[in-house]
Amino acid sequence: MSRKLVWLPSAEFDLEAIYDLIASDSPQAAYDFVEDIRQRCEAFADFPFMGRSHDGRIYQFTFDRRVRVNYAVTDDDVQLSQFRYLGQQ
C-alpha cells in the first residue's frame, strides 16, 4: 500500500542547510545532490519500512553513508522529519 510522503518543515530546513554547505564549493553539485536525495525519498511512499526502526514508528535510513534521514510511519503517510549530512560530524 502506497502512503503519502509528507515533508515536514524541519526536513526542508535541513535540506536547505545541506544545499548551502555544499553550494559554497559548487552550486551545481549541491543542487544535484539535494535533488537526488528528494528523488530517492520518494521510495519511502511504497517501501516505508526500509529503514531501521527505533520504536516501531520512527525509522532511520542512511543514503550512501552520506545523509541520514529520520522519518515516522503512520497508517496513511510517511513523515520526513530530519536530514543529517554526515560530512558535518
DSSP file (Angstrom, degrees, kcal/mol; ACC not computed):
  #  RESIDUE AA STRUCTURE BP1 BP2  ACC     N-H-->O    O-->H-N    N-H-->O    O-->H-N    TCO  KAPPA ALPHA  PHI   PSI    X-CA   Y-CA   Z-CA
    1    1 A M              0   0    0      0, 0.0     2,-0.3     0, 0.0     0, 0.0   0.000 360.0 360.0 360.0 126.9    0.0    0.0    0.0
    2    2 A S        -     0   0    0     45,-0.1     2,-0.3    46,-0.0    44,-0.2  -0.596 360.0-156.0 -80.0 136.5    1.4    3.3   -1.0
    3    3 A R        -     0   0    0     42,-2.7     2,-0.3    -2,-0.3    74,-0.3  -0.725  24.8 -99.0-108.3 160.4    1.5    6.1    1.6
    4    4 A K  E     -a   77   0A   0     72,-2.3    74,-2.9    -2,-0.3     2,-0.6  -0.616  34.0-132.6 -76.7 135.8    1.5    9.8    1.2
    5    5 A L  E     -a   78   0A   0     -2,-0.3     2,-0.5    72,-0.2    74,-0.2  -0.827  22.9-166.5 -93.1 122.0    5.0   11.3    1.6
    6    6 A V  E     -a   79   0A   0     72,-3.3    74,-2.9    -2,-0.6     2,-0.8  -0.942  10.3-154.9-115.3 122.6    5.0   14.4    3.9
    7    7 A W  E     -a   80   0A   0     -2,-0.5    74,-0.1    72,-0.2    72,-0.1  -0.849  16.8-149.6 -96.0 106.7    7.9   16.7    4.1
    8    8 A L    >>  -     0   0    0     72,-2.2     4,-1.9    -2,-0.8     3,-0.9  -0.409  25.7-110.9 -72.0 153.1    7.9   18.4    7.5
    9    9 A P  H 3> S+     0   0    0      0, 0.0     4,-2.6     0, 0.0     5,-0.2   0.842 118.3  58.5 -54.3 -34.9    9.3   22.0    7.7
   10   10 A S  H 3> S+     0   0    0      1,-0.2     4,-2.1     2,-0.2    73,-0.3   0.877 105.6  49.1 -63.8 -36.4   12.3   20.7    9.7
   11   11 A A  H <> S+     0   0    0     -3,-0.9     4,-2.3    69,-0.4    -1,-0.2   0.910 111.0  49.3 -68.5 -42.5   13.2   18.3    6.9
   12   12 A E  H  X S+     0   0    0     -4,-1.9     4,-2.2     1,-0.2    -2,-0.2   0.916 110.8  51.0 -61.5 -42.7   13.0   21.1    4.3
   13   13 A F  H  X S+     0   0    0     -4,-2.6     4,-2.1     1,-0.2    -2,-0.2   0.921 109.5  50.4 -60.2 -44.9   15.2   23.3    6.6
   14   14 A D  H  X S+     0   0    0     -4,-2.1     4,-2.3     1,-0.2    -1,-0.2   0.906 109.6  49.9 -62.2 -42.2   17.8   20.5    6.9
   15   15 A L  H  X S+     0   0    0     -4,-2.3     4,-2.6     1,-0.2    -1,-0.2   0.888 109.4  51.8 -65.2 -37.6   17.9   20.0    3.1
   16   16 A E  H  X S+     0   0    0     -4,-2.2     4,-2.7     2,-0.2    -1,-0.2   0.900 109.6  50.1 -63.2 -39.3   18.4   23.7    2.6
   17   17 A A  H  X S+     0   0    0     -4,-2.1     4,-2.2     2,-0.2    -2,-0.2   0.893 110.4  49.2 -66.4 -39.3   21.3   23.7    5.1
   18   18 A I  H  X S+     0   0    0     -4,-2.3     4,-2.3     2,-0.2     5,-0.3   0.925 111.4  50.4 -63.7 -44.2   22.9   20.8    3.3
   19   19 A Y  H  X S+     0   0    0     -4,-2.6     4,-3.3     1,-0.2    -2,-0.2   0.949 110.5  49.0 -57.0 -50.0   22.5   22.6    0.0
   20   20 A D  H  X S+     0   0    0     -4,-2.7     4,-1.0     1,-0.2    -1,-0.2   0.886 110.1  51.5 -59.5 -40.5   24.1   25.8    1.4
   21   21 A L  H  < S+     0   0    0     -4,-2.2     3,-0.3     1,-0.2     4,-0.3   0.933 117.6  36.9 -63.0 -46.9   27.0   23.8    2.9
   22   22 A I  H >X S+     0   0    0     -4,-2.3     4,-2.2     1,-0.2     3,-1.8   0.863 109.4  63.5 -74.6 -36.0   27.8   22.1   -0.4
   23   23 A A  H 3< S+     0   0    0     -4,-3.3    -1,-0.2     1,-0.3    -2,-0.2   0.726  85.3  73.6 -64.4 -21.9   27.0   25.1   -2.6
   24   24 A S  T 3< S+     0   0    0     -4,-1.0    -1,-0.3    -3,-0.3    -2,-0.2   0.795 113.2  27.3 -62.7 -24.5   29.8   27.1   -1.0
   25   25 A D  T <4 S+     0   0    0     -3,-1.8    -2,-0.2    -4,-0.3    -1,-0.2   0.781 144.2   0.6 -99.4 -40.0   32.1   24.9   -3.1
   26   26 A S     X  -     0   0    0     -4,-2.2     4,-2.3     1,-0.1    -1,-0.2  -0.757  51.6-167.2-156.7 101.7   29.8   24.0   -6.0
   27   27 A P  H  > S+     0   0    0      0, 0.0     4,-2.5     0, 0.0     5,-0.2   0.878  94.7  51.0 -57.7 -39.3   26.2   25.2   -6.5
   28   28 A Q  H  > S+     0   0    0      2,-0.2     4,-2.6     1,-0.2     5,-0.2   0.918 110.2  48.5 -67.0 -41.9   25.5   22.7   -9.3
   29   29 A A  H  > S+     0   0    0      2,-0.2     4,-2.4     1,-0.2    -1,-0.2   0.889 111.8  51.0 -63.3 -38.6   26.8   19.8   -7.2
   30   30 A A  H  X S+     0   0    0     -4,-2.3     4,-2.5     2,-0.2     5,-0.2   0.929 111.0  47.5 -64.3 -45.5   24.7   20.9   -4.3
   31   31 A Y  H  X S+     0   0    0     -4,-2.5     4,-2.5     1,-0.2     5,-0.2   0.944 114.0  46.8 -60.3 -48.8   21.6   21.1   -6.5
   32   32 A D  H  X S+     0   0    0     -4,-2.6     4,-2.1     1,-0.2    -1,-0.2   0.899 112.6  50.5 -60.9 -41.8   22.2   17.7   -7.9
   33   33 A F  H  X S+     0   0    0     -4,-2.4     4,-2.0     2,-0.2    -1,-0.2   0.935 112.9  44.1 -63.4 -48.7   22.9   16.2   -4.5
   34   34 A V  H  X S+     0   0    0     -4,-2.5     4,-2.5     1,-0.2    -2,-0.2   0.892 112.9  51.7 -66.8 -39.9   19.7   17.5   -2.9
   35   35 A E  H  X S+     0   0    0     -4,-2.5     4,-2.5    -5,-0.2    -1,-0.2   0.889 108.1  52.8 -63.8 -37.7   17.6   16.6   -5.9
   36   36 A D  H  X S+     0   0    0     -4,-2.1     4,-2.4    -5,-0.2    -2,-0.2   0.913 109.3  49.1 -62.4 -42.8   19.0   13.0   -5.7
   37   37 A I  H  X S+     0   0    0     -4,-2.0     4,-2.0     2,-0.2    -2,-0.2   0.940 111.0  50.2 -60.8 -47.3   18.0   12.9   -2.1
   38   38 A R  H  X S+     0   0    0     -4,-2.5     4,-0.8     1,-0.2    -2,-0.2   0.920 112.4  46.6 -58.5 -45.3   14.5   14.1   -2.9
   39   39 A Q  H >< S+     0   0    0     -4,-2.5     3,-0.8     1,-0.2     4,-0.4   0.905 111.8  50.4 -65.0 -41.1   14.0   11.6   -5.6
   40   40 A R  H >< S+     0   0    0     -4,-2.4     3,-1.2     1,-0.2     4,-0.2   0.819 102.5  61.3 -68.6 -29.6   15.3    8.7   -3.5
   41   41 A C  H >< S+     0   0    0     -4,-2.0     3,-1.9     1,-0.2     4,-0.4   0.757  85.9  76.2 -67.3 -23.2   13.0    9.6   -0.7
   42   42 A E  G X< S+     0   0    0     -4,-0.8     3,-1.4    -3,-0.8     4,-0.5   0.802  82.1  69.1 -56.8 -28.0   10.0    9.0   -3.0
   43   43 A A  G X> S+     0   0    0     -3,-1.2     4,-2.7    -4,-0.4     3,-0.8   0.766  83.3  71.5 -63.3 -25.1   10.7    5.3   -2.4
   44   44 A F  G <4 S+     0   0    0     -3,-1.9    -1,-0.3    -4,-0.2    -2,-0.2   0.779  86.1  65.9 -63.8 -24.9    9.5    5.6    1.2
   45   45 A A  G <4 S+     0   0    0     -3,-1.4   -42,-2.7    -4,-0.4    -1,-0.2   0.888 117.0  25.5 -62.5 -37.8    5.9    6.1    0.0
   46   46 A D  T <4 S+     0   0    0     -3,-0.8    -2,-0.2    -4,-0.5    -1,-0.2   0.721 135.8  32.3 -96.9 -25.6    6.0    2.5   -1.3
   47   47 A F    ><  +     0   0    0     -4,-2.7     3,-1.3     1,-0.1    -1,-0.2  -0.550  65.7 158.5-131.3  67.0    8.6    1.0    1.0
   48   48 A P  T 3   +     0   0    0      0, 0.0     3,-0.5     0, 0.0    -1,-0.1   0.675  69.3  60.9 -69.6 -16.2    8.3    2.8    4.3
   49   49 A F  T 3   +     0   0    0      1,-0.2     4,-0.1    -3,-0.1    -5,-0.1   0.126  68.6 106.2-100.8  23.0   10.0    0.1    6.4
   50   50 A M  S <  S+     0   0    0     -3,-1.3    -1,-0.2     2,-0.1    -6,-0.0   0.828  70.5  71.0 -66.2 -32.0   13.3    0.2    4.6
   51   51 A G  S    S-     0   0    0     -3,-0.5     2,-0.4     1,-0.1    10,-0.2  -0.114  96.1 -89.1 -82.4 178.8   15.0    1.9    7.5
   52   52 A R  E     -B   60   0A   0      8,-2.9     8,-1.8     1,-0.0     2,-0.3  -0.758  42.7-133.9 -89.1 131.8   15.9    0.8   10.9
   53   53 A S  E     -B   59   0A   0     -2,-0.4     6,-0.2     6,-0.2    -4,-0.0  -0.668  20.5-173.8 -91.4 140.4   13.2    1.3   13.5
   54   54 A H  S    S-     0   0    0      4,-2.7    -1,-0.1    -2,-0.3     5,-0.1   0.746  89.3  -4.6 -96.8 -31.4   13.8    2.7   16.9
   55   55 A D  S    S-     0   0    0      3,-0.8     4,-0.1     0, 0.0    -2,-0.0   0.222 104.6 -89.2-148.7  15.7   10.3    2.2   18.4
   56   56 A G  S    S+     0   0    0      2,-0.4     3,-0.1     1,-0.1    -3,-0.0   0.331 124.0  50.3  87.9  -8.5    8.1    0.7   15.6
   57   57 A R  S    S+     0   0    0      1,-0.3    16,-2.3    15,-0.1     2,-0.5   0.608  97.7  63.3-127.3 -35.7    7.1    4.2   14.4
   58   58 A I  E     - C   0  72A   0     14,-0.2    -4,-2.7    12,-0.0    -3,-0.8  -0.830  65.9-174.4 -98.9 131.6   10.3    6.2   14.0
   59   59 A Y  E     -BC  53  71A   0     12,-3.7    12,-2.5    -2,-0.5     2,-0.4  -0.840  13.6-155.9-124.7 160.0   12.7    5.0   11.3
   60   60 A Q  E     +BC  52  70A   0     -8,-1.8    -8,-2.9    -2,-0.3     2,-0.4  -1.000  11.4 179.3-137.3 135.8   16.2    6.0   10.2
   61   61 A F  E     - C   0  69A   0      8,-2.3     8,-3.1    -2,-0.4     2,-0.5  -0.999  14.6-149.3-138.5 139.7   17.8    5.4    6.8
   62   62 A T  E     - C   0  68A   0     -2,-0.4     2,-0.6     6,-0.2     6,-0.2  -0.940   8.1-147.9-114.0 127.6   21.2    6.3    5.5
   63   63 A F  E >> S- C   0  67A   0      4,-3.3     3,-3.0    -2,-0.5     4,-1.7  -0.835  77.0 -30.0 -92.7 118.8   21.9    7.1    1.9
   64   64 A D  T 34 S-     0   0    0     -2,-0.6    -1,-0.2     1,-0.3     4,-0.1   0.746 107.0 -73.9  49.4  31.5   25.4    6.2    0.7
   65   65 A R  T 34 S+     0   0    0      2,-0.2    -1,-0.3    -3,-0.1     3,-0.1   0.700 126.9  87.1  57.2  20.5   26.8    6.7    4.2
   66   66 A R  T <4 S+     0   0    0     -3,-3.0    20,-3.0     1,-0.3    21,-0.5   0.692  85.4  32.2-118.5 -30.9   26.5   10.5    3.5
   67   67 A V  E  <  -CD  63  85A   0     -4,-1.7    -4,-3.3    18,-0.2     2,-0.5  -0.995  60.4-160.7-136.3 130.5   22.9   11.5    4.5
   68   68 A R  E     -CD  62  84A   0     16,-2.5    16,-2.4    -2,-0.4     2,-0.4  -0.926   9.0-163.8-110.3 134.0   20.8   10.1    7.3
   69   69 A V  E     -CD  61  83A   0     -8,-3.1    -8,-2.3    -2,-0.5     2,-0.4  -0.946   5.3-157.1-117.2 137.6   17.0   10.7    7.3
   70   70 A N  E     +CD  60  82A   0     12,-2.6    11,-2.6    -2,-0.4    12,-1.6  -0.929  24.0 165.2-108.7 137.6   14.7   10.3   10.2
   71   71 A Y  E     -CD  59  80A   0    -12,-2.5   -12,-3.7    -2,-0.4     2,-0.4  -0.992  29.9-132.5-151.9 156.0   11.0    9.6    9.4
   72   72 A A  E     -CD  58  79A   0      7,-2.1     7,-2.7    -2,-0.3     2,-0.5  -0.863  16.0-148.3-110.1 144.7    7.8    8.4   11.0
   73   73 A V  E     + D   0  78A   0    -16,-2.3     2,-0.2    -2,-0.4     5,-0.2  -0.959  20.4 171.1-115.5 125.6    5.4    5.9    9.5
   74   74 A T        -     0   0    0      3,-2.9   -17,-0.0    -2,-0.5     0, 0.0  -0.632  51.8 -92.4-116.3-178.8    1.7    6.1   10.1
   75   75 A D  S    S+     0   0    0     -2,-0.2     3,-0.1     1,-0.2    -2,-0.0   0.817 124.2  27.2 -63.0 -29.3   -1.2    4.1    8.6
   76   76 A D  S    S+     0   0    0      1,-0.1   -72,-2.3   -73,-0.1     2,-0.3   0.707 122.7  15.7-108.6 -25.6   -1.6    6.8    5.9
   77   77 A D  E     -a    4   0A   0    -74,-0.3    -3,-2.9   -72,-0.0     2,-0.5  -0.898  54.6-124.9-147.2 172.3    1.7    8.6    5.4
   78   78 A V  E     -aD   5  73A   0    -74,-2.9   -72,-3.3    -2,-0.3     2,-0.7  -0.994  28.1-155.6-120.2 119.7    5.5    8.8    5.8
   79   79 A Q  E     -aD   6  72A   0     -7,-2.7    -7,-2.1    -2,-0.5     2,-0.5  -0.857   3.1-152.4-105.4 107.6    6.6   12.0    7.6
   80   80 A L  E     +aD   7  71A   0    -74,-2.9   -72,-2.2    -2,-0.7   -69,-0.4  -0.667  25.8 164.2 -77.5 122.7   10.1   13.0    6.8
   81   81 A S  E     +     0   0A   0    -11,-2.6     2,-0.3    -2,-0.5   -10,-0.2   0.725  50.5  17.9-116.1 -28.2   11.4   15.0    9.8
   82   82 A Q  E     - D   0  70A   0    -12,-1.6   -12,-2.6   -71,-0.1     2,-0.4  -0.994  46.2-167.8-153.9 140.8   15.1   15.3    9.8
   83   83 A F  E     - D   0  69A   0     -2,-0.3     2,-0.4   -73,-0.3   -14,-0.2  -0.982   9.3-167.7-123.6 140.3   18.2   15.1    7.5
   84   84 A R  E     - D   0  68A   0    -16,-2.4   -16,-2.5    -2,-0.4     2,-0.7  -0.985  16.5-142.7-130.4 123.8   21.7   15.0    8.7
   85   85 A Y  E >   - D   0  67A   0     -2,-0.4     3,-2.1   -18,-0.2   -18,-0.2  -0.754  12.1-151.8 -82.5 115.5   24.7   15.4    6.4
   86   86 A L  G >  S+     0   0    0    -20,-3.0     3,-1.1    -2,-0.7    -1,-0.1   0.608  88.6  74.6 -71.8 -10.7   27.3   13.0    7.8
   87   87 A G  G 3  S+     0   0    0    -21,-0.5    -1,-0.3     1,-0.2   -20,-0.1   0.596  85.8  68.2 -70.9 -10.4   30.1   15.2    6.4
   88   88 A Q  G <         0   0    0     -3,-2.1    -1,-0.2     1,-0.2    -2,-0.2   0.558 360.0 360.0 -84.1  -9.7   29.2   17.6    9.3
   89   89 A Q    <         0   0    0     -3,-1.1    -1,-0.2    -4,-0.1    -2,-0.1   0.505 360.0 360.0 -68.8 360.0   30.4   15.2   12.0
